[in-house]
């Protein structure tokens, strides 16, 4: 058995390289070769006929694809060729766009913060009166985030309409998500890793002093944590509903657990350093069993 690890060709961070090595090593320990290929090496034509030669060649060389990127279009092209891809293009699309996540889970019974998705615009907003309704429904402070952001870099807590307009100007015409602030979870959340419908690891994430977003990239820290059964059930149900094979699920503290986000290619190097649990081993076991 041989697999292909597809990664973003533009990302050159050492933290990504370490994660890729952990994944390749996990499969190697199972006797399976996992070869890394960047997306820039897979640029291929679409001519209305057969799929491009580069992508077609993958079907001859690999038994599966571990898709560690958010390019759901490329992922979908590989699926159409018959390759087994982990995670699927649908799961990547639903999880990468936080507005789609909320919409898809709307009738699932899964508790989430009350959410508004910004209206579509082709250029920066020309008027902002609609934000009055957002504030009336969600109250202040509220959370505004870029719908397709990563590492907490585009997540902000705003205290006024003026601040909200400032962030709207910053990110539009990209779609934005507005959410109620869960004050009971201010500065902390739980990251739960689910693989194949089972919780395999979890950490408490604590924001640096004065920050509300508990993202390690923004200066927060991870601590070993045993999630409650309610938290585990929430994470597993969210993954099942969104159709993910594996994910890092962010859960907020409340009277009952509250789902924040689901990340299809969540990093786990810091989690390994905090807990000693190598999520890559669980992913390798699951993929090999599933192919």
C-alpha positions in Angstrom: 0.0 0.0 0.0 1.2 3.5 -0.9 -0.3 6.8 -0.1 0.1 10.4 -1.2 0.2 13.3 1.4 -0.9 16.4 -0.4 0.1 19.7 1.2 -0.2 23.4 0.3 2.7 24.3 -2.0 2.9 27.9 -0.7 3.3 27.1 3.0 6.9 26.9 4.1 6.6 27.0 7.9 8.8 24.7 10.0 5.8 23.8 12.1 4.1 22.3 9.0 7.2 20.4 8.1 7.3 18.8 11.6 3.7 17.8 11.3 4.3 16.2 7.8 7.2 14.2 9.3 5.0 12.9 12.1 2.4 11.8 9.5 4.9 10.1 7.2 6.6 8.4 10.2 3.3 7.1 11.5 2.5 5.4 8.2 6.1 4.2 7.9 5.8 2.4 11.2 2.7 0.6 9.8 4.7 -0.5 6.7 3.0 2.0 4.4 4.9 4.6 2.3 3.4 8.1 2.4 4.9 10.4 -0.2 4.5 14.2 0.2 3.4 16.3 -2.9 2.8 20.0 -2.9 -0.2 21.4 -4.6 2.0 23.5 -7.0 3.2 20.2 -8.5 -0.4 19.2 -9.3 -1.4 22.2 -11.4 -3.2 20.5 -14.3 -5.5 21.5 -17.2 -9.3 21.1 -17.4 -10.3 20.8 -21.0 -13.8 19.4 -20.9 -12.6 15.9 -21.7 -10.4 13.5 -19.7 -8.8 14.8 -16.4 -5.3 16.2 -16.7 -2.3 13.8 -16.9 -0.8 14.8 -13.6 -3.9 14.0 -11.6 -4.6 10.8 -13.6 -1.1 9.6 -12.8 -1.9 9.7 -9.1 -4.5 7.0 -9.6 -1.8 4.7 -10.9 0.7 5.3 -8.2 -1.3 5.7 -5.0 -3.9 3.7 -3.1 -5.2 6.7 -1.1 -4.7 10.4 -0.6 -4.2 12.1 2.8 -5.3 15.6 1.8 -3.7 18.1 4.3 -4.9 21.3 2.6 -8.1 23.2 2.2 -8.3 23.2 -1.6 -11.7 21.5 -1.9 -11.7 21.9 -5.7 -8.5 19.9 -6.2 -9.7 17.4 -3.6 -12.9 17.0 -5.5 -11.1 16.3 -8.8 -9.1 13.5 -7.1 -12.3 12.0 -5.8 -13.9 12.1 -9.2 -10.9 10.0 -10.5 -11.9 7.4 -7.9 -9.1 8.0 -5.4 -10.0 7.5 -1.7 -9.3 10.9 -0.1 -9.1 11.7 3.6 -10.8 14.1 4.3 -13.4 14.5 1.6 -13.9 17.7 -0.4 -17.4 18.1 1.1 -16.0 17.9 4.7 -13.2 20.3 3.9 -15.6 22.8 2.3 -18.1 22.7 5.2 -15.4 23.0 7.9 -13.3 25.6 6.2 -16.2 28.1 5.9 -17.5 28.8 9.3 -20.7 30.1 7.9 -21.3 26.8 6.1 -20.5 24.9 9.3 -23.2 26.8 11.2 -25.7 26.4 8.3 -25.0 22.6 7.9 -25.4 22.0 11.6 -28.5 24.2 12.0 -31.0 21.4 12.5 -28.6 18.9 14.1 -29.4 19.6 17.7 -25.7 20.6 18.2 -25.3 23.6 20.4 -23.5 26.5 18.7 -23.2 30.3 19.4 -26.0 32.3 17.7 -24.5 33.3 14.3 -25.0 35.7 11.5 -23.3 35.4 8.1 -22.5 38.6 6.3 -24.4 39.3 3.1 -22.4 38.7 -0.1 -20.7 41.7 -1.6 -18.4 42.1 -4.6 -16.5 45.0 -3.1 -16.2 46.6 0.4 -19.6 47.4 2.0 -21.1 50.7 0.9 -23.4 50.9 3.9 -23.5 49.3 7.4 -27.0 49.6 8.7 -27.4 45.8 8.7 -24.9 45.7 11.5 -27.5 47.3 13.8 -29.6 44.1 13.5 -26.5 42.0 14.2 -25.8 43.9 17.4 -29.5 43.9 18.5 -29.6 40.1 18.2 -26.1 39.2 19.5 -25.4 42.0 21.9 -22.0 43.5 22.7 -19.3 42.5 22.9 -19.6 40.1 20.0 -17.2 38.0 18.0 -16.4 38.7 14.3 -14.3 36.4 12.2 -13.4 35.9 8.6 -15.5 32.9 7.4 -12.4 31.1 6.0 -9.7 32.0 8.5 -7.0 30.0 10.2 -5.0 30.0 13.4 -7.3 32.5 15.1 -5.6 35.3 13.1 -8.8 36.7 11.8 -11.0 36.4 14.9 -11.8 39.6 16.9 -13.9 40.6 19.9 -15.6 43.9 19.2 -17.1 46.2 21.8 -19.0 48.7 19.6 -20.5 49.3 16.2 -17.6 51.5 15.2 -15.2 48.6 15.9 -17.5 46.2 14.0 -17.4 48.5 11.0 -13.6 48.7 11.2 -13.4 44.9 11.0 -15.9 44.8 8.2 -13.8 47.2 6.2 -10.7 45.1 6.9 -12.1 41.8 5.6 -14.7 42.5 3.0 -15.4 41.5 0.2 -14.5 38.2 2.0 -17.5 36.7 3.8 -17.6 37.3 7.6 -19.3 35.5 10.5 -20.7 37.3 13.5 -21.3 35.3 16.7 -22.5 35.9 20.2 -19.6 36.1 22.8 -19.7 33.1 25.1 -18.5 34.8 28.2 -18.4 31.6 30.2 -15.6 30.4 27.9 -13.7 33.7 27.7 -10.0 33.0 27.1 -10.3 29.2 27.1 -11.7 26.3 25.1 -11.1 22.6 24.6 -9.5 21.2 21.4 -10.7 17.6 21.0 -9.2 15.4 18.3 -11.6 12.9 16.8 -10.4 10.1 14.4 -12.8 7.6 12.9 -15.6 8.6 15.2 -13.5 8.2 18.4 -11.9 10.8 20.7 -8.2 10.2 20.7 -6.8 13.2 22.5 -7.8 16.5 24.0 -6.2 19.7 25.5 -7.3 22.8 27.3 -6.3 25.9 25.5 -5.8 29.0 27.5 -5.3 32.5 26.0 -2.4 34.7 26.9 -3.3 37.4 29.5 -5.8 40.0 28.2 -6.8 37.9 25.1 -10.1 36.2 24.6 -9.1 33.8 21.8 -7.3 30.7 23.1 -5.3 30.0 20.1 -1.7 28.8 20.6 -0.5 30.6 17.5 -1.7 33.8 19.1 0.4 33.2 22.2 -1.9 30.8 24.2 -0.9 27.6 25.8 -2.1 24.0 25.8 -2.6 21.8 28.9 -3.5 18.2 29.2 -7.3 17.9 29.7 -9.9 15.1 30.2 -13.1 16.3 28.4 -16.5 15.5 29.9 -18.6 12.8 28.2 -20.9 15.6 27.0 -17.9 17.3 25.3 -16.8 14.1 23.7 -20.3 13.3 22.5 -20.6 16.8 21.0 -17.3 16.5 19.1 -18.2 13.1 17.7 -21.7 14.1 16.6 -20.3 17.2 14.9 -17.8 15.1 13.0 -20.4 12.6 12.0 -22.8 15.4 10.8 -20.1 17.1 8.7 -18.8 13.8 7.3 -15.2 14.2 8.5 -12.7 11.3 8.9 -10.6 13.1 11.4 -10.7 16.6 12.9 -9.8 18.9 15.7 -13.0 20.1 17.3 -13.0 23.3 19.4 -15.5 23.2 22.2 -16.6 26.1 24.4 -17.5 26.0 28.1 -21.2 26.7 28.9 -24.1 25.3 30.9 -23.7 22.6 28.2 -20.8 22.2 25.8 -20.9 24.6 22.8 -19.4 23.8 19.5 -17.1 26.6 18.2 -15.3 25.1 15.1 -14.3 21.9 13.4 -10.9 21.8 11.7 -10.3 19.1 9.1 -6.5 19.4 9.1 -5.9 20.5 12.6 -2.3 20.8 13.8 -1.3 18.4 16.6 2.4 19.1 17.2 1.7 21.3 20.2 -0.8 18.8 21.4 1.8 16.0 21.2 4.2 18.2 23.2 1.5 18.8 25.8 0.1 15.3 26.1 2.5 12.8 24.5 -0.3 11.5 22.3 0.6 11.3 18.6 -2.6 11.9 16.7 -0.7 10.8 13.5 -0.6 7.2 14.7 -4.4 7.1 15.1 -4.9 8.7 11.6 -2.6 6.1 10.1 -4.5 3.2 11.7 -7.8 4.6 10.6 -6.7 5.3 7.0 -5.1 1.9 6.5 -8.2 0.1 7.9 -10.5 2.2 5.7 -8.7 1.8 2.3 
